[in-house]
Amino acid sequence: MRTQVAIVGAGPAGLLLGALLHRAGIDNVVLEQRSADYVLGRIRAGVLEQVAVDLLREAGVAARLDTQGLPHAGFEMAFGERRLRIDLRALTGKQVVVYGQTEVTRDLMEHRRQSGRPTVYEAENVHPHGFDGEQPHLSYRHGGAEQHLQADFVIGCDGFHGVCRTAVPAGALTTFEKIYPFGWLGLLADTPPVNEELIYGHTERGFTLASMRSHERSRYYLQCSLDDRVEQWSDDAFWAELRRRLPADAAARLVTGPSIEKSIAPLRSFVAEPMRFGRLFLAGDAAHIVPPTGAKGLNLAASDVGLLAQALAEFYGGSLAGIDHYSQRALARVWKAERFSWWFTSLMHQFPDNGGFGLRMQQAEFDYLCGSVAAQTALAENYVGLPLG
């Protein structure tokens, strides 16, 4: 089998790239290690920047997003007993849209099915070859037989643990990483949210986030120890701890119910440089990870594939400029998002080794933010998403 662009990974990044390439008339095949049901069952982010929304509209997959997504013109921060609303629209003229990653993936899957472009699910032992030349190809096993896919380009959208980054020769890749000393315990429930907008909270007991996926479905997070296990947290224990960490008025509005999903995610910052190796390109979690504070993961992946779709369209139009500058352009945006996620995480969480000095620095930072429109504007600009570049 041959195609112009081979995409490894059928998460939102790979499927969005496929949709954008389809719109540009560029043939592409997607290979995915897992089943379609497994991919669709992953519970992830739910806040979309304007850039991500625009790309979904450009790809022709935003019909449900535009009718069911929840536009948010601001969000709240709670620091102890103090509250601050960041008015995104007033400060930047922009907003974000709350629409779950599961729904984004569902829309992209349906669009791909209708487009007729092939997706090979449960492709085993995928491995890229020859990407340092002009005829890369992928070997994989599917349906009990060895398969080969030839392509002009291979795009790794296969996540942090995927095969594409690990296929890069030793010494060609530089990585940067920070591991945070805590995790997020998340719970999804069919209960009405406690607030119309997200609440990010810093408390003596740890960070909390009150979020949602719809008017009827809530998503909550609690900072927890890396030693914690999901089995240690009953639904009742989660709700009780959440109530302790929420501002009093939000806690009074809390409606509890059985969890649909509950999981613990460690927090890390990670960047791999560069993001291009001959005709192999990395995008999304294959190249970078951000802590979930500020919801940059999915949005960064979308911006990566937006840049790649432009670059590949330019290549088939006769210009090498896009693919030659992809890594530089993508990393410039990645590092700005890494900085923002690191800053927001550092402000809102309890760090075991911070001590009294660290807490005073967090308090001073929040005080400055409350009293400075310039600081609030900088926060809002980063939260709604920087330009694609």
N, C-alpha and C positions, 0 to 999 in steps of 0.2 A: 504494500500500500504506500502511496505517496501523497503528500500534501505540501502546501506552502509553509504553514506554521503548525508545528506540533506543540501542544500545550499539555504540560504535566500537572494534573490537579484540577478537580471539578468543583472546587469551592467557589465562593463568589468572585475571587480574583480571576481564576481561569475562565469561568463562564462569562464574566463581563468582558474579558479580552476577546473571547470567541464571538460574542455578540457585536462588539465594536468592529472586529475584523470582517465579520459577515456583512455588516452594513457598508463597509468599504470595498466589498467584492473580493476579499482575500480568503482563500480556502484554508480551513483549519480543522484539526482533529484534536479532541481532548481525551487524554488517558487518565484514569482514576483508579487508584489501588482499592478503594472501598466500594461498597454497593451504593446505589442511589439513595436508598432508605437511610443508610448510615450517614451519608453526607447531609441529608436533609434533617436528620435528628440532632445535629450538633447545635447546642444552645450558646450563642455568642452575643456580640454587641448589638446595640439597637439605636444608636444616635448617628445620623448621617449629616456630614458637612454639605455645604452647597455644591462643592466640586463633585462629590459622589452623586448627589441628586442629579446634577446636570449631565454627568456621564451616563447614568441610567436612562435619562430622558433621550439623550443622543443615541443610545443603543436601541431605543424603542421598547423598553421594558418597565416603564414607570406608570402604567395605567393604574394599577392597584395602589402603588405608592402615593400617587397624587390624590386618590380618593380616600384611602384609609390611613395614610401617614398622619402623624400629629405634629404640626408645625409648632416649634417652641421658640418664643422670642426672648427667652431669658432662662436663668436657673438660679437657685438659691445656694448660699453657703452659710453653714452654721458653725460657729466656733465657740464652744461652751454655750453661754447664754446669748451670745451676740449673733445677729443675722445680717446678711448682706445679699441683696438681689443684684445679679449682673444682668443689666438690660441689654441684651445682645443687639436688638434692633435699633435702639436709640444710640448705642455706642458705635455700631458698625454699619447699620442699614441692612444687616443680614440676619438669618436665623438658622436653626438646625431643624431636622425632621426626625422624630422618633418613629422608627419602623424596623422591626426585628430582622436580624441577619437571616434567620430561618425563612422569613417571608421574601427577602431579597433573593435568596438561593432558589426558593420555589418559583419565583417569577422568571429567573434566568433559566432554570431547567425547562420550564414550559416554552419559553421563547426559543431555546435551542431545539426542542422537539419539533416545534412548528417550522423552524428554519430548515430542518432536514440535515443539519451538520452532524457528523457522527461523534458520539461520546462512547468510549469503551470503558465501562465500569468493571471492577474486579480484575483489572489488569495487574498481573503479578510480576515481580522481579523486573520492574521497569528500570532501564539503564540507558543513559545517553552516551553516544559514541561519536567520535569524529568532529566534535564541535570546534576544534581548532583549525579545521579546513572549511571548504565550501560545500561539503556534502554530509552534513550531520545526519544521524539516524538514531532511532530508539529501538532497542530490543525489549521484548516483554513476552509474557506467557498468558494466553487467554483461551478459555475453552479447551484446556488440556493440550494446546499446541504452542510451539514457539512462533512468535510473530516479529515482524520488522516493519518499522514505519520510517520512511525517508522523508526529509523535509529540508526547506531552505534554512529554517531557524527552529531552535528548541527553546521554549519558554518554561522556566521552572516556577510554577505557582503551587508547589506541593508542600508548603509549610515548613516549619522549623525543623522537623524530623524527616523531611523529604530526601529524595535521592539526588536531586540536581545539584545542590550546593556541595554535597559530599563527593560528587563526581569531579569537582574541580581539583586539579593537581595541587599537592602540598606546596606551599610557598607562594601560590598565586593569589591567595586570599588572606586578607587581614581582618581579624574580628575584634570587636570591642563589646564588653559585657559588664553589666552590673546586676547582681542578685540582691533582691530586697529581703530583709529578715522577717517577712510575714507573708500571708496569703489573703485571698478574698474567699469567704464562704458565701456562695450565692444561692438564692432560693427564688423559684418562679412559681407563681400561684394565680389562680383565677379569682382574684379579689380586686376591688377598685383601688387605685393608687391613693396614697395619703395626701398627695398634692398634685396640682395641675402641672407643675414643673419639677424637674429633678432637684433633690436636696443632697448636697455633699456636706457631710458632717464630721467635724473634729471633736472628739470627746475624750475624757479621761480614760474611758474604757476602750478606746480605739476608733478608727474611722468607720463611717457608715455611709451608704448611698441608697437613697430611695428613688427608684426609677420605675419605668413601666414599659409595656409593649403595646398597650391599647388602653382604652377607658375601662376595660374589664379585666386586664391582666397586668399584674405587678411583678417587678423584678427588684429584689433587695439584696444588698451585700453587707457583710460585716468583715472588718479586719480580724484575722485570726492567726494563731500560731502555725508555723510550718509543721509542727508536730501533730496538729489536730487531724482527725479523720472524720469523714462525713458521718460515719456510723455513730460517732459520739454526739452528734447533734440531732436530736429529735425535732420535729416541727415545733412542738411546744417550747423547747429550749431556744430555738431560733427566734420565734416570735417574742418571747420574754426578753431576750437580749436586745433585739431590735427596738422594742418599746423603751428600754432603758437609754438607748443611744439617740433616739429621735428627739427633736425639739418637742416641748410639751404639747403644743397645739397639734402637731402632726401625729404624735403618739395617741392623742385622744381620738383621732380620726382613723386609726389603724384598724383594718378589718382583716382578720386572720382566716386561714383555711388550709386544706391539705396541699402539700407541695406537689407540683408537677415534675419538677427537677430540682436537684440539690447537688452542689459540687463545690470543691475547693480548688482554686487556681493559684499557683505561686506567681509572684511578680518578678519580672526581669526586664532589663533593657539590653538589647542586643543589636548590633549592626555588623554586617559583612561588607567589606569593600574589596574590589569594585563590584558592580552588579552586572557586568558583562564579561564574558570570556569567549572570544571569537564569536561564534554564532549561537552561544548559549547565554540566555539572559535570565536573571532572577527577578522576581517580583513578590511583593507582599511578605508574608511571614518567612518565606524561604531566605529572604535577605535581611529582615529586621523584625524585632519584637519591641513593643512598648508596653509599659504597665497600663492597665485599663483605665486609670484615672484620666478622664477627659476624652475617652472613646476614640483614640486615634488609629487603632489597629486596622480595622476594615477600611477606614477612610484613606490611610496611607496606601493600602493595597490597591484601592480604586485609582488613586492618583498615579501609582506606578503603571498600571495597565493603560490608563489614559495616555500617558507619555509614550508607552510602547506602541499603542495603536497608531498614534500620530507618526512615530518613527517608521513603523513598517509600511504605512501608507506612502510615506515619502520615499522609502526604498523602492517600492514597486512603481513609483512615479519617476524614478531615476536619480534620487538624491540619497547620499550616504550620511548627510548631516545629522538626521534624527537618531539613527542607531549609534553613530559615533559619539554623540553627546548624551545618550540616554542615562548612563551611569552617573555622570556629573550632575545632570539636572535632577534626577531622582534623589540622589544623596543629599543635595542641598536642601530639599524639602524634608527628607527623612530626619536629618540632624536637627532641624528646627522643631519638628514634632517630638523628637526624643528629648530635647531641652524642655519643651513645655510639659510633657508628661512627667519628666523627672522633677521639675519644679512643683507641679501641682501635687504630685505624690509626696514630696518632701514637706510641703506645707500642711497637708491634711491628715497625715498618719502619725500614729505613735511609734517612735523608733526606740527599741530597747536600750540603746546606748547613748541616747541624746542627752539625758540628764536635765537638770534645771536650766542650764544655759541654752540647750537646744529648744526647750519649750518656750523660753523667753524670745528666742529668735523667731519662732513660729508666730507667737503673739504679736511681736513687732511687725512682722510681715503682713499679718492680717489687719492690724491697725493702719498701716500705710495704705493698704488696698482700700479700706473703708473710706479714707480721707482723700484719695487721689483719683480724679477722673482719668488722668493719663494712665495710671496703673490698671484701672478697670478696663480701659480701652485696649491696652496691650493684652490683657487676659481674654477679653471678648474676641479680639482679632484672631488669636490663636485657637480659641474654642470653636469658632465658626469655620475655621480652616483658612490657611494662607492660599494665595493664588497658585494655580497649577504650575506656573513658571514657564 
